[in-house]
Amino acid sequence: MVEIFSFELAKARLRVNRAERSLSRSNELLDQGGGNVAVNLSLCDRIRSEQRRVAEARERLTKLNTIPRY
C-alpha cells in the first residue's frame, strides 16, 4: 500500500514539473516574438491550456499530500 502511494505521489510531482516546464517554454516562445498574429494566438491558447494543466496537477498533488499515511 505504501509503495502504491509513493508511486502516485512521485507521478503527481512529475506531472506538475512537466506542466510547469511546458508552460515556461510556451511563454519563452511568445516572448521571443517574431511570429505573426496566428502564431501568437496559437501560443496564447497553448499557454492557457498549460496553465490549466499546472493547476490541475498541483491540485492532484495537494490531494495526495493530505491523505493520511498509515
N, C-alpha and C positions, 0 to 999 in steps of 0.2 A: 504494500500500500504506500509506504514512504517513497519507494522508488518511482512509482507512478506519479505521485505528487511532485517529486523533484524534477521528473521529466517534463511534466506540464508547465512547471514554473520556468524551467530553462527555455522551453519552447515559446512561452509568452515573452520572456526577455528578448529572445532573438527576433520575434515578430515586431516588438517595439523598436529595436535597433534597426532592422531593415526598413521599416516605415519611416523612421527619422532620417536615415541616410538618403532614401529616395526623395523625401521632401526637400532636403538640403540640396540635392543635385538639381531638382526642378527649379528651385529658387536661384541657384547659380546660373542655370541656363537662361532664365528670364532676365537676370541682372546683366548678363553679357550683352544683351540686346542684339542688334544687327539683324534681327528677324523681321519678317513682315507682320502685319496685323493678324493674319490667320495663325501664324506660328505662336505669337504672343497669346492669343485667345486660347489656343490649344494648351499652352503651358499653364495658363491660369486655371483652366479646367483640371489639369493634372494636379496642380498644387492643391486645389480644393479637395480632390479625392484623396490625396496623400494626407492632408490634414485630418480628414475623416478617419482614415486608416490608423493614424497615430493615436487619435483619441480613443478609438475602439480597442486598440492593442493595449493602451495604458489602462483602460477600464478593466479589461480582462486580467491584466497583471495585478491590479489592485484587488480585484475579487479573489484571486488566488492567494494573495498575501494575507488576506483577512480570514481565510479558512483556518480553524484551529487544527493544530497538528498533535497527534497523539503518539 
